[in-house]
């Protein structure tokens, strides 16, 4: 595999190799339960894509295609993260462009993701990539502690 090629993690080994990347965003996850959590979500259409560097995955994105009354067919990005030490090297931009192209190929009417209000650097990145803040999300109940 080329280092700049985006792939879908299919094997347990590929999924597990993405854990160090995803855990930088989802700090509550345990390595022991990660593959099982991904496999459970796959039953609902979730896929885990990754971009590799010389020593393994450097960026990862979890996504799925949904249908809803408000927007129609939606390409939803659950998770999008680049290893901290690999940021500002274009990995996130390449992965986001790959995701957007996949959404277009799938005939999606919308391309969306949520980003915690505290993630200002991520918001600047999304805006640079042509995305806009279009709504507030309200929640009630247990939430995972946000990370910087």
Order of alpha helices (4+ residues) and beta strands (2+ residues): beta-alpha-alpha-alpha-beta-beta-beta-alpha-beta-alpha
